[in-house]
Amino acid sequence: MKISNLQIIFLSIFAVALVAGVLIFAGVIPVGTSAPTGAQGNVVIWGTIKGDLMSAPIDTLNKQNKTYRIIYIEKNAENFDTQLTEALARGTGPDIFFMGNDLIIRHSDKVFTIPFTSVPENTFRDTFISLSEIYLKKDGLIALPFSVDPLVMYYNRAMFEGAGVATPPKTWDEFADLAKKITVLGPSRNILKSAVSFGGFSNVNHAKDLLAAELIQRGNPIVSLDPVSGFRSRLADTFGLSASPASTIFSFYTDFANSVKDVYSWNPSLPNSQSAFIAGDLATYFGYASEVLSIQAKNPNLNFSVAQLPQTKGVSIKATFGRMNALAISKVSPNISTAYTVASQLSGADFQGKLSVALGLPPVRRDLLASRPVTPYYLPVFYDSALISKAWFDPSAKDTDAIFKAIVDDINSGRQTAQSAVGKGAASLDLLLRGQR
């Protein structure tokens, strides 16, 4: 069969791309900021970070690259998963997409695994914060870390000082005394001022993530991956203790919404926790580092500061919850080798330094976290919190929100004990995980 000139051109282009891809994934072309020979074309990235924050560092990178171009497309976080699922099912969509921990189970089979010959496991662990290890598989990486947003504790300095409290709590146990000192109740035990928004779910921002952080601090991974049976719930496991850490945590948490308890400080009639904090009616608010500028803007007169998330007393594991965006390369990308080059550049030290400044967030790289900024005052806390950030294999953010909410509601209503509510929640989580297999 005679081969046309056009076919010869296409075969030549394919051969160049194939050679580049082999070199990259054999480790000949290392992870870094330089572009390998053969990297070319457009690389489309779908992400949930605002486009105006991404434009400057990406424009700088595009000016340096002569043979390929990065195109970042901002997507709405609310329907990101739906749009991504539909695009991947059609064999279209982006070359690279943001993969949070709640997308790992759903989409890890749709990404190109970066082998350890290209990024050795020890190099990966030594380069990126420990939260990144959730993207490790036995044969390589499913994504390269890009950004992290750790959960921190905001606190109202004026409310603390007015109650004679000099420093913010460092352990969860201290909140029992804090509630008694700061919470102000009206004649009918209506809450006028609150120390902490424990106990509820619907009007507590990030309630699931806060509870997850406490579970992880106590050594409960919530979901684990068994090499034989796959993902399974660990929520109700006792880990050799007389009671499951989860039942202890949920019981402590819901006590603050029980009007007969002396720690009573929250109920469903109150506004959401961020609004209450901004209004000066809530002494402590558990929010993400990315919320600091919004809080300042909504109430410039609010006298507040920020501290690391409190830890579990007597437990050596230091942890907070962190939201991570990682760069996953789609299996259906027509330009996998160049997509890898781009992902490598975006997780490299040079770009990460620029991105950290643009976002006002800590970087995901250990080498950059080693040099903590002095100002603004909250950045050192954000940097320290990034280092201890953890996450879990959340199979579906919306569905697990419902599971955690049901546990809290069942305890608060008196329908079930903490132990039985956690057991019921663990069973629901297992059903959800089986549905994802």
C-alpha positions, 0 to 999 in steps of 0.5 A: 500500500502506498503511503501519502506524504500527508501520512508520512508527516503524521507518522513522523509527528507521532514518532517524535511524541512517542519518543518524548513520552518514552523518555519522560516516563522512563526517567530520562527527562526528569521532573522540573521546570525545563521543557523537554525536546518534543513538548508541543501544542496546547495543554488545556487545564480545568480547575476551580481556582479563579482565572484572574489569580492563575493568569499572571503566573501562567502567562509568565510560563507561556512567555518562556515556552516557545513550542507549547501553550498552557490554557487554563479554564476556570470551572465552577466548583459546584458542578465541576465533577459533573462536567468532568465526568461527562467530558471524560465519558465522551473521550474529550475534556481537558489534558489536565484536571484538578483532582481533590481528595474527593475525586480520587476514588471516582476518577483515579482509573481515568488518569495516566499514572506517572511511574516511579521511574519518572518521579521516585517515591522517596523524591515525591515524599521528600518534596511535597507535604504529607497530604500529597501521599494520598495520591500515591499508588503502588505503581506510581502517582495519580497526580502532582500536588498543586495547591493546599488550603489548610483548615485553621482556627480564627478567634475573636481577640476581644471576646477572649480578652473580655472573658480573661482568656489570654491565649486560644485553646491548643487542645479540644479539651480546653473548649469545655472551659472556654464555653463556660467562660465566653458563652452568654445565655439569655433568660430562656437559655437562648444563646446571645454570644457563643464560644464555639460552634460545635454540635450542629451541622447545617449551620456549621461551616466545614463541619465534616472537615472539622470532624474528619480532622479530629478523627485523623488526629486520633488515628482513624483514617475514616476510609482505608484501601485494602489490597484485596477488598478495595476501599472500606469504611473505618469510621466505627473501628475501635482500633483496640480501644474500649470505644471507637474514637469516632463515637467519642468525638461525635459525643463530645461534639454534640454535647455543645448543642445540648441545652442541658449541658454546661457546655451548651453554646450552639443550636440550629436557630443560629446563623451559619458559623462564619456569619456569626463570627464576622458579626462578633457573636462567635468567639472561634470559627473553624475555616480555611486559610483562603477565607481570611481576606473575605473575613477582613473585608466583611468586617474591617473592625473585627478584632481577630487573629488566627491559630493552628487547629487545636489538637487531641490531648495526649496524642502525638499525631498533629493534624489538620484537614487540608483541601488539596488540588492536584494535577491529574493527566487525563488518559484520553489526552492526545498530548500526554507527554507535554501534559506531563511537562506542564504538570511538572512545571506547575508543581516545580519550585519556581511556579509554586513560589509565584502561585503562593503569592498570587493565592495568598496560600502556603505552597505544597512544597517542603523546600518553600515551606522551610522559609516562612514569611513574617508578614502578613501575621497569619501566613506563618500559621498557614505555613505550619498548618500546611505541613500537618495537613491531612485528608481522607479518601472521600468517595463523594463530598455531597453523599458523605456530607449527608452521612456525617449530618445524619450522625450528628442529627441522630445524636442531637435528636436523641434517636440514637446513642453516639455509638449506634449513630456512628455504626449506622453512618459507617454502614452507609459509608460502606454502601457508598464505597461499594457503589463506587467500585 
